[in-house]
Amino acid sequence: MTAQLSSMEAARSAVAVLVRGGVRDVVVAPGSRSAPLAYALAEAEARGEVRLHVRIDERVAGFTALGLSLGSLRPVPVVTTSGTAVGELLPAVMEANHAAVQLVVISADRPGELRGTGANQTTEQPGLFGSHVRYAADIPAGEDPAGTLAGGLLAARGLAAPDHQGAAGPVHINLAFRDPLFPAADDDGGTAAVPAVTAAAGSREMAVPAPVPGPGPEPSAAAGGSGRTVVVAGHGAGAYAEAFARSQALPLLAEPSSNARFGPNAVGPYRLLLDPLGAGIERVVVFGRPTLSRPVAALLARPDVQTALYLPGPVAWFRRGKRRERIITGPAELALFAGQGPAGWLQGWQRADRAADAALQAVLAGTPELTGFEAAAAVWAHTRGRLVLGSSNTIRDVDLAGRPQPDPQCTVYANRGLAGIDGTTATATGIALGTGGRTRALVGDLTFLHDAGGLLLGAGEAEPALQLVVLNDAGGGIFSLLEHGEVGTRPRYAAAVERLFGTPHQAGIAQLAAAYGLGYRLVEDRAQLEPVLKEEFTGRGIVEIRTDRSGLRRLHARVREAIWSAAGGQP
């Protein structure tokens, strides 16, 4: 049996083939699943073997690679993460097909066992470009990509593509990676062995549980009576999840875009309470599609926890046999599975919720600068009508700091189908025009800049009542909260992590607003935040909230420790 390669070993093998195949320029769009390739390419650039070009917009990245190939007459790869990022390359691939340009698409992907499970940012990437590519290959996680990638380079040069009469053109290599997606602490850049991933390590990035053969454990004899059950409301769950939790006296762990995050049973900072309180959970009922939280994913994957997924009708992201939860289609069976919360069960979570919120507020009060948590909480509290939440940190900040209200205050939208940051401004514009009412969107700076073209409206087009609240920390703050934040503390990778993941910029949001004719307000401190959000708005405008991401990882650690301590846990 062929030995399985770690993700870093596979990535380094792929980069070595590119260098041997004459590649000198590579365009990289930042992402988490493609991180092994980013690190391996940074190492190659440090050796003087390749030159990297970093673009935050995959559409721009694709056409940059196309232009580099036209100018150099060499194959030029463009590297993306999984999900919508790959689809953004289609226009450049189509152009390269008809213009015979040596464009090499290398898309990172989730491993095969996660496809069809609803795992975050997972779709069917193999074959995505159809007849527009000369060659396409899907390389499973753990396999050496060298031979397949070498064949792809030949096809890009027109040397192995008889269907196209030997014409050069684009190729697509889909390369799956398993965790860990970053170099080990003792990794010397490829000369030392990378430790194997053990089963105990698990997948820390996926936002839904790994599939388990069979339908999962049957409910115990306690089902239908009382049991320590929690209700998880993922994206699109709807108000029925809240009503069910209330009727069964169960804690409700609801993502913002579930539109179930309200009522007396909703627990605000639930993801940080799962560590001190989660051991007591016996069963979980899932509504919608949870994608935000690793602690929730870990809970759903626990073999000692019985899980059920409520599916009264078909959904686009689900295929039977790919998830471990028991599938329940009727409310009576669901109530029987969940049971009634035993005495004190819900009240214990509610006490922990109040203590956690007090701990969070204490930490924020001791932080001199305005934080993303405060901005998210204020937007959540002061938005009525429609709220669009961008991916990455913004929706997660709301998920942690946005206090559940007694009743729904607004309808929440988010592009969680593949959780891409692309197209958020255009999506919010369509929602505002479609509903005819005021709409507010909370996005990060990279999400905003990614879809800056979405600000353009043609002469005479209807203008929505849309306020874009941009949390600007001058880069990609979410990566500092993942494993890459730790890698970035190592001198060897610090510059590469900041460049390839932090993607710092100096773009002027005020200038963009002026260029597209939008109103603009700047918020730089706490005193300015709530008054601006309470103002009525008409037409389109931008509110820029400036924060500093340099201390973001430390802030999250302080919040986590404070909440765990307040809830009686040990950090």
GUKE-486255 format. One record per residue (C-alpha): chain; residue in three letters; x, y, z; residue number from 1. Coordinates in steps of 0.1 Angstrom, whole numbers, always signed. Each point is the difference from the previous one (the first is absolute). Layout:
N
mol | type | u | v | w | seq
A | ALA | X | Y | Z | NUM;
...
END
This chain:
571
mol | type | u | v | w | seq
A | MET | +0 | +0 | +0 | 1;
A | THR | +14 | +34 | -9 | 2;
A | ALA | +9 | +22 | +29 | 3;
A | GLN | -23 | +29 | +6 | 4;
A | LEU | +16 | +35 | -2 | 5;
A | SER | -8 | +27 | +24 | 6;
A | SER | -15 | +32 | -15 | 7;
A | MET | +33 | +18 | +2 | 8;
A | GLU | +19 | -29 | -16 | 9;
A | ALA | -26 | -1 | -28 | 10;
A | ALA | +2 | +38 | -5 | 11;
A | ARG | +38 | +0 | -1 | 12;
A | SER | -1 | -29 | -26 | 13;
A | ALA | -24 | +21 | -21 | 14;
A | VAL | +22 | +31 | +2 | 15;
A | ALA | +31 | -20 | -10 | 16;
A | VAL | -18 | -12 | -31 | 17;
A | LEU | -10 | +35 | -9 | 18;
A | VAL | +36 | +12 | +3 | 19;
A | ARG | +14 | -29 | -20 | 20;
A | GLY | -28 | +7 | -26 | 21;
A | GLY | +12 | +35 | -7 | 22;
A | VAL | -24 | +19 | +22 | 23;
A | ARG | +14 | +33 | +12 | 24;
A | ASP | -30 | +20 | +10 | 25;
A | VAL | -30 | -11 | +22 | 26;
A | VAL | -30 | +20 | +10 | 27;
A | VAL | -15 | -8 | +34 | 28;
A | ALA | -34 | +9 | +14 | 29;
A | PRO | +0 | -3 | +38 | 30;
A | GLY | -20 | -28 | +16 | 31;
A | SER | +2 | -26 | +27 | 32;
A | ARG | -4 | -33 | -19 | 33;
A | SER | +27 | +11 | -24 | 34;
A | ALA | +24 | +9 | +28 | 35;
A | PRO | +24 | -29 | -6 | 36;
A | LEU | +6 | +12 | -35 | 37;
A | ALA | +4 | +36 | +12 | 38;
A | TYR | +27 | -10 | +25 | 39;
A | ALA | +18 | -23 | -25 | 40;
A | LEU | +0 | +28 | -25 | 41;
A | ALA | +13 | +25 | +25 | 42;
A | GLU | +29 | -23 | +7 | 43;
A | ALA | +7 | -3 | -37 | 44;
A | GLU | -1 | +38 | -4 | 45;
A | ALA | +25 | +3 | +29 | 46;
A | ARG | +23 | -24 | -20 | 47;
A | GLY | -3 | +22 | -31 | 48;
A | GLU | -19 | -26 | -20 | 49;
A | VAL | -33 | +18 | -6 | 50;
A | ARG | -16 | +34 | +3 | 51;
A | LEU | -33 | +3 | +18 | 52;
A | HIS | -28 | +24 | -8 | 53;
A | VAL | -27 | +3 | +27 | 54;
A | ARG | -35 | +11 | -9 | 55;
A | ILE | -30 | -1 | +23 | 56;
A | ASP | -25 | -2 | -28 | 57;
A | GLU | +1 | -33 | -19 | 58;
A | ARG | -15 | +16 | -31 | 59;
A | VAL | +29 | +24 | +0 | 60;
A | ALA | +24 | -28 | +8 | 61;
A | GLY | -11 | -20 | -30 | 62;
A | PHE | +5 | +27 | -25 | 63;
A | THR | +33 | +11 | +16 | 64;
A | ALA | +12 | -36 | -6 | 65;
A | LEU | -13 | +1 | -35 | 66;
A | GLY | +19 | +32 | -7 | 67;
A | LEU | +32 | -13 | +15 | 68;
A | SER | -2 | -31 | -22 | 69;
A | LEU | -6 | +22 | -31 | 70;
A | GLY | +31 | +21 | +9 | 71;
A | SER | +23 | -28 | +10 | 72;
A | LEU | -12 | -27 | -24 | 73;
A | ARG | +2 | -24 | +30 | 74;
A | PRO | -27 | -19 | +19 | 75;
A | VAL | -12 | +21 | +30 | 76;
A | PRO | -19 | -16 | +28 | 77;
A | VAL | -27 | +18 | +20 | 78;
A | VAL | -6 | -15 | +34 | 79;
A | THR | -33 | +2 | +19 | 80;
A | THR | -18 | -14 | +30 | 81;
A | SER | -32 | -21 | -3 | 82;
A | GLY | -35 | +11 | -6 | 83;
A | THR | -11 | +30 | -20 | 84;
A | ALA | +36 | +11 | -3 | 85;
A | VAL | +5 | -26 | -28 | 86;
A | GLY | -31 | +11 | -18 | 87;
A | GLU | +13 | +35 | -2 | 88;
A | LEU | +26 | -12 | -24 | 89;
A | LEU | -24 | -11 | -27 | 90;
A | PRO | +2 | +33 | -20 | 91;
A | ALA | +38 | -2 | -2 | 92;
A | VAL | -1 | -37 | -8 | 93;
A | MET | -24 | +6 | -29 | 94;
A | GLU | +22 | +28 | -14 | 95;
A | ALA | +31 | -22 | +3 | 96;
A | ASN | -19 | -28 | -18 | 97;
A | HIS | -8 | +21 | -30 | 98;
A | ALA | +33 | +19 | +0 | 99;
A | ALA | +22 | -32 | +6 | 100;
A | VAL | +16 | +14 | +31 | 101;
A | GLN | +19 | -23 | +24 | 102;
A | LEU | -21 | +7 | +31 | 103;
A | VAL | +4 | -26 | +28 | 104;
A | VAL | -28 | -1 | +25 | 105;
A | ILE | +10 | -16 | +33 | 106;
A | SER | -30 | -2 | +23 | 107;
A | ALA | +2 | -12 | +35 | 108;
A | ASP | -28 | -22 | +12 | 109;
A | ARG | -14 | -19 | +30 | 110;
A | PRO | +8 | -37 | +1 | 111;
A | GLY | -25 | -24 | -16 | 112;
A | GLU | -17 | -10 | +32 | 113;
A | LEU | -13 | +35 | +6 | 114;
A | ARG | -15 | +5 | -35 | 115;
A | GLY | -38 | -2 | +1 | 116;
A | THR | -2 | +4 | +37 | 117;
A | GLY | -7 | +37 | +1 | 118;
A | ALA | +35 | +7 | +13 | 119;
A | ASN | +9 | +37 | -1 | 120;
A | GLN | +12 | +13 | -34 | 121;
A | THR | -4 | -35 | -16 | 122;
A | THR | -15 | -5 | -35 | 123;
A | GLU | +6 | -22 | -30 | 124;
A | GLN | +32 | +16 | -14 | 125;
A | PRO | +12 | -28 | -23 | 126;
A | GLY | -12 | +6 | -35 | 127;
A | LEU | -11 | +36 | +9 | 128;
A | PHE | +15 | +15 | -32 | 129;
A | GLY | -14 | -26 | -24 | 130;
A | SER | +12 | +2 | -36 | 131;
A | HIS | +19 | +33 | +7 | 132;
A | VAL | +31 | -19 | +13 | 133;
A | ARG | +24 | -22 | -19 | 134;
A | TYR | +6 | -23 | +30 | 135;
A | ALA | -17 | -4 | +34 | 136;
A | ALA | +10 | -22 | +29 | 137;
A | ASP | -13 | -6 | +35 | 138;
A | ILE | +29 | -10 | +24 | 139;
A | PRO | -12 | -16 | +33 | 140;
A | ALA | +15 | +12 | +33 | 141;
A | GLY | +31 | -18 | +9 | 142;
A | GLU | +10 | -9 | -36 | 143;
A | ASP | +32 | +13 | -16 | 144;
A | PRO | -11 | +25 | -26 | 145;
A | ALA | +33 | +0 | -19 | 146;
A | GLY | -8 | -23 | -30 | 147;
A | THR | -35 | +14 | -5 | 148;
A | LEU | +11 | +36 | +2 | 149;
A | ALA | +29 | -6 | -24 | 150;
A | GLY | -26 | -13 | -25 | 151;
A | GLY | -21 | +31 | +5 | 152;
A | LEU | +30 | +22 | -8 | 153;
A | LEU | +5 | -19 | -33 | 154;
A | ALA | -36 | +4 | -8 | 155;
A | ALA | +1 | +37 | +7 | 156;
A | ARG | +28 | +3 | -26 | 157;
A | GLY | -21 | -19 | -25 | 158;
A | LEU | +22 | -31 | +1 | 159;
A | ALA | -26 | -25 | +14 | 160;
A | ALA | -34 | +12 | -11 | 161;
A | PRO | -10 | -17 | -33 | 162;
A | ASP | -36 | +12 | +3 | 163;
A | HIS | +12 | +35 | -6 | 164;
A | GLN | +24 | -8 | -28 | 165;
A | GLY | +30 | +8 | +21 | 166;
A | ALA | -10 | +35 | +10 | 167;
A | ALA | +13 | +14 | +32 | 168;
A | GLY | -27 | +9 | +25 | 169;
A | PRO | -12 | +0 | +36 | 170;
A | VAL | +1 | -31 | +23 | 171;
A | HIS | -16 | -7 | +33 | 172;
A | ILE | +16 | -19 | +29 | 173;
A | ASN | -22 | -5 | +30 | 174;
A | LEU | +22 | -9 | +29 | 175;
A | ALA | -16 | -11 | +33 | 176;
A | PHE | +16 | +6 | +34 | 177;
A | ARG | -7 | -13 | +35 | 178;
A | ASP | +9 | +17 | +32 | 179;
A | PRO | +24 | +12 | +12 | 180;
A | LEU | +4 | +26 | -27 | 181;
A | PHE | +31 | +17 | +13 | 182;
A | PRO | +36 | -9 | +7 | 183;
A | ALA | +7 | -17 | +33 | 184;
A | ALA | +20 | +18 | +26 | 185;
A | ASP | +31 | -20 | -6 | 186;
A | ASP | -4 | +2 | -38 | 187;
A | ASP | +33 | +12 | -16 | 188;
A | GLY | -15 | +7 | -34 | 189;
A | GLY | +0 | -35 | -15 | 190;
A | THR | +32 | -16 | +12 | 191;
A | ALA | -16 | -14 | +32 | 192;
A | ALA | -28 | -24 | +2 | 193;
A | VAL | -35 | +15 | +6 | 194;
A | PRO | -18 | -19 | +28 | 195;
A | ALA | -29 | -21 | -12 | 196;
A | VAL | -35 | +11 | +8 | 197;
A | THR | -15 | -23 | +26 | 198;
A | ALA | -37 | -9 | +2 | 199;
A | ALA | -1 | +17 | +34 | 200;
A | ALA | +11 | +33 | -16 | 201;
A | GLY | -32 | +1 | -21 | 202;
A | SER | -10 | +28 | -24 | 203;
A | ARG | +0 | +33 | +18 | 204;
A | GLU | -11 | +20 | -30 | 205;
A | MET | -31 | -17 | -12 | 206;
A | ALA | -32 | +16 | +12 | 207;
A | VAL | -22 | -32 | -1 | 208;
A | PRO | +8 | -34 | +14 | 209;
A | ALA | +20 | -26 | -20 | 210;
A | PRO | -22 | -27 | -14 | 211;
A | VAL | -4 | -32 | +19 | 212;
A | PRO | -12 | -32 | -15 | 213;
A | GLY | -35 | -10 | +8 | 214;
A | PRO | -29 | +21 | +13 | 215;
A | GLY | +15 | +8 | +33 | 216;
A | PRO | -10 | -12 | +35 | 217;
A | GLU | -37 | -5 | +7 | 218;
A | PRO | -16 | +21 | +27 | 219;
A | SER | +4 | -14 | +35 | 220;
A | ALA | -29 | -11 | +21 | 221;
A | ALA | -1 | +35 | +15 | 222;
A | ALA | -11 | +15 | -33 | 223;
A | GLY | -36 | +12 | +3 | 224;
A | GLY | +5 | +7 | +37 | 225;
A | SER | +25 | +24 | +12 | 226;
A | GLY | +36 | +3 | -13 | 227;
A | ARG | +29 | +24 | -2 | 228;
A | THR | -7 | +11 | -35 | 229;
A | VAL | +10 | +32 | -18 | 230;
A | VAL | -14 | +15 | -32 | 231;
A | VAL | +25 | +12 | -26 | 232;
A | ALA | -15 | +24 | -25 | 233;
A | GLY | +22 | +4 | -31 | 234;
A | HIS | -4 | +22 | -30 | 235;
A | GLY | -36 | +1 | -12 | 236;
A | ALA | -15 | -18 | +30 | 237;
A | GLY | -28 | +25 | +4 | 238;
A | ALA | -22 | +9 | +29 | 239;
A | TYR | -12 | -36 | +4 | 240;
A | ALA | +33 | -8 | +17 | 241;
A | GLU | -6 | +26 | +26 | 242;
A | ALA | -36 | -12 | +6 | 243;
A | PHE | +11 | -36 | +3 | 244;
A | ALA | +27 | +9 | +25 | 245;
A | ARG | -24 | +19 | +21 | 246;
A | SER | -27 | -27 | -1 | 247;
A | GLN | +25 | -26 | +11 | 248;
A | ALA | +18 | +22 | +26 | 249;
A | LEU | +33 | -4 | -17 | 250;
A | PRO | +30 | +23 | -5 | 251;
A | LEU | +1 | +16 | -35 | 252;
A | LEU | +34 | +4 | -17 | 253;
A | ALA | -9 | +22 | -30 | 254;
A | GLU | +22 | +14 | -27 | 255;
A | PRO | -9 | +36 | -10 | 256;
A | SER | -12 | -10 | -35 | 257;
A | SER | -22 | -28 | +14 | 258;
A | ASN | -26 | +27 | +7 | 259;
A | ALA | -7 | -19 | +32 | 260;
A | ARG | +24 | +20 | +23 | 261;
A | PHE | -26 | +15 | +23 | 262;
A | GLY | -22 | -10 | +29 | 263;
A | PRO | +7 | -10 | +36 | 264;
A | ASN | +18 | -33 | -9 | 265;
A | ALA | +25 | +15 | -24 | 266;
A | VAL | +36 | -1 | +14 | 267;
A | GLY | +22 | +28 | -13 | 268;
A | PRO | +37 | -10 | +2 | 269;
A | TYR | -9 | -37 | -3 | 270;
A | ARG | +31 | -11 | -18 | 271;
A | LEU | +23 | +10 | +29 | 272;
A | LEU | -24 | -16 | +25 | 273;
A | LEU | +1 | -34 | -17 | 274;
A | ASP | +34 | -7 | +16 | 275;
A | PRO | -10 | +4 | +37 | 276;
A | LEU | -36 | -12 | -5 | 277;
A | GLY | +1 | -23 | -30 | 278;
A | ALA | +10 | -31 | +18 | 279;
A | GLY | -35 | -3 | +14 | 280;
A | ILE | -17 | +0 | -34 | 281;
A | GLU | -16 | -33 | -9 | 282;
A | ARG | -19 | +8 | -32 | 283;
A | VAL | -1 | +27 | -26 | 284;
A | VAL | -28 | +10 | -24 | 285;
A | VAL | +12 | +19 | -31 | 286;
A | PHE | -21 | +24 | -20 | 287;
A | GLY | +15 | +15 | -32 | 288;
A | ARG | +36 | -1 | -9 | 289;
A | PRO | +26 | +9 | +27 | 290;
A | THR | +32 | +13 | -15 | 291;
A | LEU | +15 | +26 | +23 | 292;
A | SER | +14 | -18 | +30 | 293;
A | ARG | +27 | -26 | +5 | 294;
A | PRO | -13 | -7 | +36 | 295;
A | VAL | -34 | -8 | -15 | 296;
A | ALA | +16 | -22 | -27 | 297;
A | ALA | +19 | -18 | +28 | 298;
A | LEU | -32 | -5 | +20 | 299;
A | LEU | -18 | -15 | -30 | 300;
A | ALA | +29 | -24 | -6 | 301;
A | ARG | +2 | -14 | +35 | 302;
A | PRO | -8 | -37 | +0 | 303;
A | ASP | -16 | +2 | +35 | 304;
A | VAL | -26 | +26 | -12 | 305;
A | GLN | -32 | -10 | -18 | 306;
A | THR | -8 | +24 | -28 | 307;
A | ALA | -30 | +6 | -22 | 308;
A | LEU | -4 | +22 | -31 | 309;
A | TYR | -35 | +14 | -6 | 310;
A | LEU | -7 | -2 | -37 | 311;
A | PRO | -37 | +5 | -7 | 312;
A | GLY | +8 | +4 | -37 | 313;
A | PRO | +30 | -2 | -25 | 314;
A | VAL | +29 | +24 | +3 | 315;
A | ALA | +26 | +7 | -26 | 316;
A | TRP | +31 | -6 | +21 | 317;
A | PHE | -10 | -35 | +14 | 318;
A | ARG | +5 | -34 | -15 | 319;
A | ARG | -13 | -30 | +20 | 320;
A | GLY | +27 | -23 | +14 | 321;
A | LYS | +26 | +27 | +4 | 322;
A | ARG | -7 | +12 | +35 | 323;
A | ARG | -2 | -18 | +33 | 324;
A | GLU | -32 | +16 | +14 | 325;
A | ARG | -32 | -19 | +1 | 326;
A | ILE | -23 | +16 | -26 | 327;
A | ILE | -34 | +11 | +14 | 328;
A | THR | -28 | +14 | -22 | 329;
A | GLY | -29 | +4 | +24 | 330;
A | PRO | -4 | +22 | +31 | 331;
A | ALA | -15 | -28 | +22 | 332;
A | GLU | +30 | -22 | -6 | 333;
A | LEU | +23 | +29 | +6 | 334;
A | ALA | -16 | +8 | +34 | 335;
A | LEU | +3 | -36 | +10 | 336;
A | PHE | +37 | -1 | -9 | 337;
A | ALA | +8 | +33 | +19 | 338;
A | GLY | -21 | -5 | +30 | 339;
A | GLN | -7 | +27 | +26 | 340;
A | GLY | +29 | +17 | +17 | 341;
A | PRO | +4 | -13 | +35 | 342;
A | ALA | -4 | +23 | +30 | 343;
A | GLY | +28 | +25 | +1 | 344;
A | TRP | +15 | -8 | -34 | 345;
A | LEU | -12 | +31 | -19 | 346;
A | GLN | +5 | +22 | +31 | 347;
A | GLY | +36 | -11 | +3 | 348;
A | TRP | +7 | +11 | -36 | 349;
A | GLN | -19 | +33 | +6 | 350;
A | ARG | +21 | +8 | +31 | 351;
A | ALA | +32 | -8 | -19 | 352;
A | ASP | -12 | +22 | -29 | 353;
A | ARG | -4 | +30 | +23 | 354;
A | ALA | +33 | -6 | +17 | 355;
A | ALA | +17 | -4 | -34 | 356;
A | ASP | -15 | +33 | -12 | 357;
A | ALA | +12 | +18 | +31 | 358;
A | ALA | +35 | -14 | -4 | 359;
A | LEU | +1 | +10 | -37 | 360;
A | GLN | -11 | +36 | +9 | 361;
A | ALA | +26 | +2 | +27 | 362;
A | VAL | +28 | -10 | -24 | 363;
A | LEU | -12 | +25 | -26 | 364;
A | ALA | -3 | +28 | +26 | 365;
A | GLY | +37 | -6 | +8 | 366;
A | THR | +10 | +2 | -37 | 367;
A | PRO | +10 | +35 | -9 | 368;
A | GLU | -9 | -1 | -37 | 369;
A | LEU | -33 | -7 | -18 | 370;
A | THR | -3 | -37 | -8 | 371;
A | GLY | -18 | -21 | -27 | 372;
A | PHE | -20 | -16 | +28 | 373;
A | GLU | -15 | +34 | +10 | 374;
A | ALA | -6 | +10 | -36 | 375;
A | ALA | -18 | -33 | -7 | 376;
A | ALA | -20 | +2 | +32 | 377;
A | ALA | -11 | +36 | -7 | 378;
A | VAL | -10 | -8 | -36 | 379;
A | TRP | -20 | -30 | +12 | 380;
A | ALA | -17 | +20 | +27 | 381;
A | HIS | -9 | +30 | -21 | 382;
A | THR | -10 | -15 | -34 | 383;
A | ARG | -37 | -3 | -9 | 384;
A | GLY | -13 | -14 | -33 | 385;
A | ARG | +27 | -19 | -18 | 386;
A | LEU | +36 | -8 | +10 | 387;
A | VAL | +25 | -16 | -23 | 388;
A | LEU | +31 | -15 | +16 | 389;
A | GLY | +32 | -5 | -19 | 390;
A | SER | +21 | -32 | +5 | 391;
A | SER | +32 | -3 | +20 | 392;
A | ASN | +2 | +19 | +33 | 393;
A | THR | -30 | +22 | -2 | 394;
A | ILE | -27 | -27 | +2 | 395;
A | ARG | +20 | -18 | +27 | 396;
A | ASP | +4 | +32 | +20 | 397;
A | VAL | -38 | +3 | -1 | 398;
A | ASP | -3 | -36 | +9 | 399;
A | LEU | +20 | +5 | +32 | 400;
A | ALA | -9 | +36 | +10 | 401;
A | GLY | -34 | +5 | -14 | 402;
A | ARG | -25 | -3 | +29 | 403;
A | PRO | -32 | -20 | -8 | 404;
A | GLN | -30 | +23 | +3 | 405;
A | PRO | -34 | -10 | +14 | 406;
A | ASP | -15 | +1 | -35 | 407;
A | PRO | +15 | +2 | -35 | 408;
A | GLN | +13 | +35 | -8 | 409;
A | CYS | +9 | -6 | -37 | 410;
A | THR | +3 | -26 | -27 | 411;
A | VAL | +35 | -12 | -4 | 412;
A | TYR | +16 | -10 | -33 | 413;
A | ALA | +34 | -14 | -8 | 414;
A | ASN | +17 | -18 | -28 | 415;
A | ARG | +6 | -33 | +19 | 416;
A | GLY | -6 | -23 | -29 | 417;
A | LEU | +38 | -1 | -5 | 418;
A | ALA | +9 | +27 | +24 | 419;
A | GLY | +20 | +20 | -25 | 420;
A | ILE | +8 | +37 | +5 | 421;
A | ASP | -7 | +8 | -36 | 422;
A | GLY | -31 | +18 | -12 | 423;
A | THR | -12 | +12 | +34 | 424;
A | THR | -7 | +36 | -11 | 425;
A | ALA | -19 | -12 | -31 | 426;
A | THR | -20 | -24 | +22 | 427;
A | ALA | -9 | +27 | +24 | 428;
A | THR | -10 | +23 | -28 | 429;
A | GLY | -24 | -26 | -14 | 430;
A | ILE | -15 | -7 | +34 | 431;
A | ALA | -7 | +37 | +5 | 432;
A | LEU | -15 | +4 | -35 | 433;
A | GLY | -20 | -32 | +3 | 434;
A | THR | -15 | +9 | +34 | 435;
A | GLY | -4 | +37 | -7 | 436;
A | GLY | +12 | +8 | +36 | 437;
A | ARG | +30 | +12 | +19 | 438;
A | THR | +28 | -25 | +1 | 439;
A | ARG | +33 | +1 | +20 | 440;
A | ALA | +30 | -22 | -8 | 441;
A | LEU | +29 | -6 | +24 | 442;
A | VAL | +31 | -11 | -19 | 443;
A | GLY | +37 | -1 | +5 | 444;
A | ASP | +24 | +22 | -20 | 445;
A | LEU | +11 | -29 | -23 | 446;
A | THR | -35 | -11 | -7 | 447;
A | PHE | -9 | +36 | -9 | 448;
A | LEU | +30 | +5 | -22 | 449;
A | HIS | -5 | -34 | -17 | 450;
A | ASP | -34 | +12 | -13 | 451;
A | ALA | +8 | +37 | -4 | 452;
A | GLY | -14 | -3 | -36 | 453;
A | GLY | -33 | -8 | +16 | 454;
A | LEU | -3 | +37 | +10 | 455;
A | LEU | -4 | +10 | -36 | 456;
A | LEU | -36 | +8 | -11 | 457;
A | GLY | -7 | +11 | -36 | 458;
A | ALA | -17 | +33 | -7 | 459;
A | GLY | -37 | -2 | +6 | 460;
A | GLU | +2 | -32 | +20 | 461;
A | ALA | -21 | -3 | +32 | 462;
A | GLU | +21 | +9 | +31 | 463;
A | PRO | -6 | -22 | +31 | 464;
A | ALA | -1 | +13 | +35 | 465;
A | LEU | +32 | -18 | +10 | 466;
A | GLN | +25 | +8 | +27 | 467;
A | LEU | +33 | -19 | -2 | 468;
A | VAL | +18 | -2 | +34 | 469;
A | VAL | +36 | -8 | -7 | 470;
A | LEU | +21 | -13 | +28 | 471;
A | ASN | +34 | +10 | -12 | 472;
A | ASP | +31 | -16 | +17 | 473;
A | ALA | +21 | +4 | -32 | 474;
A | GLY | +2 | -37 | -8 | 475;
A | GLY | -12 | -35 | +6 | 476;
A | GLY | -4 | -2 | +38 | 477;
A | ILE | -17 | -34 | +0 | 478;
A | PHE | +32 | -19 | -9 | 479;
A | SER | +17 | +12 | +32 | 480;
A | LEU | -27 | -19 | +20 | 481;
A | LEU | +7 | -32 | -19 | 482;
A | GLU | +31 | -21 | +3 | 483;
A | HIS | +18 | +25 | -24 | 484;
A | GLY | +0 | +25 | +29 | 485;
A | GLU | +23 | -23 | +19 | 486;
A | VAL | +21 | -7 | -31 | 487;
A | GLY | +3 | +38 | -4 | 488;
A | THR | +19 | +2 | +33 | 489;
A | ARG | +28 | -20 | -14 | 490;
A | PRO | +28 | +21 | -16 | 491;
A | ARG | +3 | -23 | -29 | 492;
A | TYR | -37 | +5 | -11 | 493;
A | ALA | -9 | +34 | +15 | 494;
A | ALA | +4 | +20 | -32 | 495;
A | ALA | -17 | -27 | -21 | 496;
A | VAL | -30 | -3 | +23 | 497;
A | GLU | -5 | +38 | +0 | 498;
A | ARG | +3 | +2 | -38 | 499;
A | LEU | -18 | -31 | -10 | 500;
A | PHE | -28 | +0 | +26 | 501;
A | GLY | +0 | +34 | +17 | 502;
A | THR | +0 | +16 | -35 | 503;
A | PRO | +7 | +35 | +13 | 504;
A | HIS | -13 | +30 | -20 | 505;
A | GLN | -3 | +37 | +0 | 506;
A | ALA | -31 | +4 | -21 | 507;
A | GLY | -20 | +31 | +7 | 508;
A | ILE | -36 | -9 | +7 | 509;
A | ALA | -10 | +37 | +1 | 510;
A | GLN | +14 | +5 | -34 | 511;
A | LEU | -18 | -31 | -13 | 512;
A | ALA | -33 | +14 | +14 | 513;
A | ALA | +7 | +33 | -17 | 514;
A | ALA | +8 | -17 | -33 | 515;
A | TYR | -33 | -19 | -1 | 516;
A | GLY | -20 | +29 | +14 | 517;
A | LEU | -9 | -14 | +34 | 518;
A | GLY | -3 | +18 | +33 | 519;
A | TYR | +28 | -7 | +25 | 520;
A | ARG | +4 | +1 | +38 | 521;
A | LEU | +31 | -9 | +20 | 522;
A | VAL | -1 | -16 | +35 | 523;
A | GLU | +32 | -1 | +19 | 524;
A | ASP | -11 | -4 | +36 | 525;
A | ARG | -28 | -13 | +22 | 526;
A | ALA | -17 | +34 | +5 | 527;
A | GLN | -7 | +2 | -37 | 528;
A | LEU | -12 | -35 | -6 | 529;
A | GLU | -36 | -2 | +13 | 530;
A | PRO | -11 | +35 | -10 | 531;
A | VAL | +9 | -7 | -37 | 532;
A | LEU | -18 | -34 | +1 | 533;
A | LYS | -31 | +15 | +15 | 534;
A | GLU | -3 | +26 | -28 | 535;
A | GLU | -26 | -6 | -27 | 536;
A | PHE | +15 | -4 | -35 | 537;
A | THR | -13 | +3 | -35 | 538;
A | GLY | +18 | -8 | -33 | 539;
A | ARG | +34 | -16 | +3 | 540;
A | GLY | +27 | +7 | +24 | 541;
A | ILE | +31 | -14 | +16 | 542;
A | VAL | +9 | +0 | +37 | 543;
A | GLU | +37 | -8 | +5 | 544;
A | ILE | +10 | -13 | +35 | 545;
A | ARG | +37 | -2 | +5 | 546;
A | THR | +15 | -26 | +23 | 547;
A | ASP | +34 | -15 | +5 | 548;
A | ARG | +6 | -37 | -7 | 549;
A | SER | +35 | -2 | +15 | 550;
A | GLY | -14 | -10 | +34 | 551;
A | LEU | -30 | -20 | -12 | 552;
A | ARG | +14 | -35 | +9 | 553;
A | ARG | +8 | +12 | +35 | 554;
A | LEU | -34 | +16 | +4 | 555;
A | HIS | -18 | -32 | -10 | 556;
A | ALA | +22 | -19 | +25 | 557;
A | ARG | -9 | +24 | +28 | 558;
A | VAL | -37 | -3 | -9 | 559;
A | ARG | +1 | -38 | -1 | 560;
A | GLU | +18 | -2 | +34 | 561;
A | ALA | -24 | +25 | +16 | 562;
A | ILE | -31 | -19 | -12 | 563;
A | TRP | +14 | -34 | +9 | 564;
A | SER | +8 | +12 | +35 | 565;
A | ALA | -34 | +17 | +4 | 566;
A | ALA | -17 | -32 | -10 | 567;
A | GLY | +20 | -21 | +24 | 568;
A | GLY | +24 | -15 | -25 | 569;
A | GLN | +37 | -1 | -2 | 570;
A | PRO | +16 | +17 | -31 | 571;
END
